[in-house]
Structures are given as C-alpha cells and as structure tokens.
Amino acid sequence: MNTVYYDAQVTDEVRRQRLFDGQLFVYSPRPSSVALVEFAKTLIKEAFAPHDPEKAQYHMSVESYADVLGKLKPQFIHHPESKRHLQSLLQELGCDLQKTYFDVPKMRSSTSDNYLTTGIAYAWHPHRDTWYSAPMFQINWWIPIYDIQADNAMAFHPSYWNVPVANTSNGYNYYLWNQQHRGGHVSQFIKQDPRPLPRPSEALELNPQVRLIVPAGGIILFSAAQMHSSVPNTSGRTRFSIDFRCVNTDDAVGRRGAPRVDEECTGTTMRDYLRAADLSHIPDEIVALYDDETGRSGELIYAPKGL
C-alpha cells in the first residue's frame, strides 16, 4: 500500500525509511524552497525575454528554443547559488548536513503538445532512477518552479513498487554514459533522441497512477526505486521544475534502502554527491562498497567542459 504523507512532522531517519518502503512525502512551500524557485525564475525569465517562459514555445522555433535551454540549464545546474539554496533547503527539512550528500540540482522542462520532447527537454518514459546506476538508498526531491496541474505534472505508478519489470538497464554503464552521452550536444536532439536510455521492455499498465499537485516551491520526495514518468503535457504551458537527489552515509554504510528487484545496470553515481555541510565528496571507502570493476573504462565523474 502506498501512503502520501503531507507536511509530516517526522525525523529525517523515519522519513527515509518510509520512502524506502515505497511511501511518498509532500511538503508545502518553505522559505528555502521558495528562494530556490525564485532564483530559478530569475534565470529563466532572463533566458526567454521578452517572452513569458511558460508560453515561449509559441513564439520561437524549436531550434532556437533548444538552444536557449542548452545554455540555461547548465547555468542553473552549476551556479554556486543553486548549491547554496539546496543546503538551506536540506537544513530546513531536518537533514543532517554532515551525513547528507546531494547531487547538483537539475532544471527540467516539459513543453506542451509535443513541441519538444527529446534531448534537452526529454519527456520521461516510465522508469526507476535505480536503472541508471543510482544506489537503492537514493532519495529524489522534485520541486515545480511554476504552478503545475494534472496535465503537466509527474506520475507515479505504484503497482510496480517492488514488482520486477523487464527493462534494458543491463545495457547501461554509468561511466560509459558519462563519457559518451553527456554534454552540450544533447540540445541538438530535436526530432529524435538516440541515447540508450534504460526503459521497460514490456508493456506497462500505467493506471492506477498518482499525480501529486503542489504549488510552485512545493516539494515531493520519493525513492529512486519508484516507477515514475512525465505526464504528457496537454496544458498549453511549459512546465519547469527542479529535481535533485540525496543519500545519507548512515544508509550507505548500513546497506539500507529500497528493495532491489530488476536493476541490472553497472557503475555507480556515488562519486557525484556533495556533502551538504561543505560540498566535499563521499569518502572513497564508502564509494568502494558500491563500485564494481567497470570503472576501468569511461569517466568515473562527469566533468562538463568549459566550467
């Protein structure tokens, strides 16, 4: 059974365990999440000026739109202010900053009516993040930048919690992905997306599904093992959102997390996370608990060019 906890007054340790059990957590906007969203809006408005960002797709060619996103998203991801806002948010939500590590926040966009659904604005098929070499104790945070509605939100597919699904994750190695499929060229994928993104290889029944509608700055937390997807956007407005991922070193050392059911990927994202207290990386001895021999090829950590 899946339960949605709304503004739950529990410790981070209790919250993480419930997330590992397949539950969902929702929080109303907090000062720190509102500050993060306002910072993101500033960058978005500057990038799409003079157009309304949620309606800019109706005034720009797909090529120009993708070019704007290709500059905007890395700017947000790697801006020091983005990390500072995440540190404040984690502290406000009760995380131990000495043990909590996060990856850089991603800005996502979902345009309406199939305007752009590939590359830099990929419309996500049903998937688990754990098919992409995320550890089973990873927690995902998702925050809309503008208000969302049911037809431009994200969907969870609870019938597949702890239920194996045939998928293509056995062809995914995180280190080779860093080497071959990341970088600015993604914005060039306008008509189709050739990247080997892990996906179900069997037909899924997507209903029942859960769509959590929160205001701008609201927060949704879920396990990396949750099956989720982008809702086909028919709202007439582009959806902009922020997501990032966290791990806690107590969970890593204690080997706690969601059940492993159908993951066959190799490599690990463990080297990506930064400690909320001081932005240092996870100690090598903890990373080694989740590493494998595939690191001899590819790139262990993605290093964007020119930053």
C-alpha positions in Angstrom: 0.0 0.0 0.0 1.3 3.5 -0.9 0.7 6.3 1.5 1.2 10.0 0.8 2.5 12.0 3.9 1.7 15.7 3.8 3.9 18.0 5.9 4.7 15.1 8.2 6.4 16.0 11.4 8.9 13.1 11.5 12.7 12.9 11.7 14.7 12.5 8.5 15.6 9.0 9.6 12.0 8.0 9.9 11.2 9.7 6.6 14.0 8.0 4.7 12.8 4.6 6.0 9.2 5.2 4.9 10.4 6.3 1.5 12.5 3.1 1.2 9.2 1.3 2.0 7.5 2.9 -1.0 5.7 5.8 0.6 5.6 9.4 -0.8 6.2 12.6 1.1 4.8 16.1 0.1 5.8 19.4 1.7 4.1 22.8 1.2 6.4 25.6 0.1 9.1 26.5 2.6 11.2 29.8 2.7 14.2 27.9 1.4 12.3 26.2 -1.5 10.6 29.5 -2.4 14.1 31.2 -2.5 15.4 28.4 -4.8 12.4 28.7 -7.1 12.7 32.5 -7.3 16.3 32.2 -8.2 15.5 29.7 -10.9 12.7 32.0 -12.2 15.2 34.9 -12.5 17.4 32.9 -14.8 14.5 31.5 -16.8 13.0 35.0 -17.4 16.3 36.4 -18.5 16.9 33.5 -20.9 13.5 33.7 -22.6 13.0 37.5 -22.5 10.8 39.1 -23.8 8.5 36.1 -23.8 6.6 34.6 -21.0 8.7 31.4 -20.3 5.6 29.2 -19.9 4.4 30.4 -23.3 7.7 31.0 -25.1 7.3 27.8 -27.2 4.6 29.5 -29.2 6.9 32.3 -30.3 10.2 30.5 -31.0 11.4 27.9 -33.5 12.2 24.5 -31.9 15.9 25.0 -32.7 16.0 28.4 -31.0 14.1 27.1 -28.0 16.5 24.1 -27.6 19.5 26.5 -27.9 18.1 28.6 -25.0 17.7 25.6 -22.9 21.1 24.3 -23.8 22.6 27.5 -22.2 20.1 28.0 -19.4 20.1 24.5 -17.8 23.9 24.3 -17.3 23.9 27.8 -16.0 21.5 26.8 -13.3 23.0 23.4 -12.5 26.5 24.7 -11.9 25.7 28.1 -10.4 27.1 28.3 -6.8 23.8 29.9 -5.7 21.9 26.7 -6.7 24.0 24.7 -4.3 23.6 27.3 -1.5 19.8 27.1 -1.8 19.9 23.3 -1.6 22.0 23.4 1.5 19.4 25.7 3.1 16.5 23.5 2.0 18.1 20.4 3.4 18.7 22.0 6.7 15.1 23.4 6.9 13.7 19.9 6.2 15.7 18.4 9.0 18.5 16.6 7.2 21.9 16.1 9.0 24.2 18.2 6.8 27.3 16.2 8.0 25.8 12.9 6.7 23.6 14.1 3.8 25.1 14.3 0.3 23.3 15.8 -2.8 24.0 15.9 -6.5 23.7 19.2 -8.3 20.1 20.3 -9.0 18.8 19.8 -12.5 16.3 22.2 -14.1 13.7 20.3 -16.2 11.3 21.4 -18.8 8.2 19.8 -20.3 6.8 21.6 -23.2 3.1 21.3 -24.2 1.6 19.3 -27.1 4.8 17.5 -28.2 6.6 20.8 -29.2 9.9 19.4 -27.9 10.1 16.1 -26.1 13.7 14.9 -26.9 17.2 15.8 -25.9 17.4 18.9 -23.6 13.6 18.7 -22.9 13.3 14.9 -22.8 9.8 13.7 -21.8 10.5 10.8 -19.5 9.1 7.4 -20.1 8.2 5.2 -17.1 11.5 4.4 -15.3 13.2 3.9 -12.0 16.3 6.0 -11.3 17.9 2.9 -10.0 18.1 1.6 -13.6 20.5 4.5 -14.1 23.1 3.3 -11.5 21.6 5.2 -8.6 22.0 3.4 -5.2 18.9 1.9 -3.7 19.1 4.4 -0.8 18.9 7.5 -3.0 16.0 9.9 -2.3 14.7 12.1 -5.1 13.4 15.6 -4.5 11.2 17.3 -7.0 10.0 21.0 -7.0 7.9 22.8 -9.6 9.2 26.3 -10.5 5.7 27.5 -11.6 2.4 26.1 -10.5 1.5 22.8 -12.1 -1.7 21.0 -12.9 -2.8 17.4 -13.5 -2.0 17.5 -17.3 1.6 18.7 -16.9 2.7 17.0 -13.8 4.7 13.9 -12.9 3.1 10.5 -12.4 3.9 7.6 -10.1 3.0 4.1 -10.9 2.5 2.3 -7.5 1.5 -1.1 -9.0 5.2 -1.6 -9.8 6.7 -0.9 -6.4 8.7 -4.0 -5.5 7.4 -5.7 -8.7 10.0 -6.7 -11.3 9.7 -5.2 -14.8 11.6 -6.4 -17.9 13.9 -3.5 -18.8 17.0 -2.5 -20.7 19.2 -1.4 -17.8 21.6 -4.3 -18.4 23.0 -2.2 -21.3 23.7 0.8 -19.1 27.0 1.6 -17.5 27.3 4.9 -15.7 30.9 5.5 -16.5 30.4 5.0 -20.3 27.3 7.2 -20.1 29.4 10.0 -18.7 32.0 9.5 -21.5 29.7 9.1 -24.4 26.3 10.7 -23.8 26.6 13.8 -21.6 27.4 17.3 -22.7 26.1 20.2 -24.8 25.3 18.0 -27.8 22.1 16.9 -26.2 20.4 20.1 -27.2 20.9 19.0 -30.9 18.5 16.1 -30.4 15.3 17.9 -31.7 13.4 15.3 -33.7 14.6 12.1 -32.0 16.8 11.0 -29.1 19.3 8.3 -29.9 20.7 7.9 -26.4 20.3 4.4 -24.9 18.2 5.4 -22.0 17.0 2.4 -19.9 13.4 1.7 -20.3 10.8 -1.0 -19.9 11.0 -3.7 -22.5 7.5 -5.0 -21.7 4.1 -3.2 -21.9 3.2 -1.5 -18.6 -0.2 -0.7 -17.3 0.2 2.9 -16.1 -3.1 3.0 -14.2 -3.6 3.4 -11.4 -1.3 6.3 -11.2 -0.7 9.1 -8.7 -0.2 12.7 -9.7 0.7 15.0 -6.8 -0.2 18.6 -7.5 1.8 21.0 -5.4 2.2 24.8 -5.8 5.4 26.4 -7.0 8.0 25.7 -4.3 6.2 22.7 -3.0 8.3 19.6 -2.5 7.8 15.9 -3.5 10.1 13.3 -2.1 10.3 9.7 -3.3 12.6 6.7 -3.5 14.8 6.3 -6.5 13.2 2.9 -6.9 9.7 4.4 -7.5 8.4 3.9 -11.1 7.6 7.3 -12.4 7.2 9.2 -15.7 6.4 12.6 -17.2 2.7 13.2 -17.8 2.1 14.0 -21.5 1.8 17.8 -21.3 -1.5 19.0 -22.8 -1.9 22.0 -20.5 -0.8 24.7 -23.1 2.0 25.8 -20.8 5.6 24.6 -20.5 6.3 23.0 -17.1 9.6 24.0 -15.4 10.8 22.0 -12.4 13.9 21.3 -10.3 15.0 17.9 -9.1 18.0 16.7 -7.2 19.0 13.5 -5.3 20.3 12.8 -1.8 22.0 10.0 0.0 22.8 9.6 3.7 26.1 7.9 4.6 24.4 6.0 7.5 22.2 4.3 4.9 25.2 3.6 2.7 27.3 2.0 5.4 24.3 0.2 6.9 23.2 -1.0 3.4 19.7 0.3 3.9 17.4 1.3 1.1 14.5 0.2 -1.1 14.3 -3.4 -2.3 16.3 -4.3 -5.4 14.0 -6.1 -7.8 15.0 -5.6 -11.5 18.1 -3.4 -11.7 20.9 -4.7 -14.0 23.0 -1.6 -14.7 26.6 -1.2 -13.7 28.8 1.5 -12.3 27.6 3.9 -9.5 26.6 7.5 -9.2 28.1 7.6 -5.6 31.0 9.9 -6.6 28.6 12.6 -7.8 27.2 13.5 -4.4 28.4 16.5 -2.4 28.2 16.8 1.4 25.6 19.4 2.4 27.9 20.8 5.1 30.9 21.6 3.0 30.5 20.3 -0.6 33.1 17.5 -0.1 32.7 14.2 -1.9 31.7 10.9 -0.3 34.8 9.2 1.2 36.4 6.6 -1.1 35.9 3.8 1.4 32.1 4.3 1.3 32.1 4.6 -2.5 34.0 1.3 -2.7 31.1 -0.5 -1.1 29.0 0.1 -4.2 31.6 0.2 -7.0 32.5 -2.5 -9.5 35.2 -3.3 -11.9 33.6 -1.3 -14.8 35.3 1.9 -13.8 38.4 0.9 -15.8 36.7 2.4 -18.8 34.7 5.6 -19.3 34.6 8.5 -16.9 34.0 8.0 -13.1 32.7 11.5 -12.7 31.3 13.7 -15.4 33.3 16.9 -15.9 31.5 19.5 -18.0 33.7 21.3 -20.5 34.2 25.0 -20.0 33.1 25.1 -16.4 
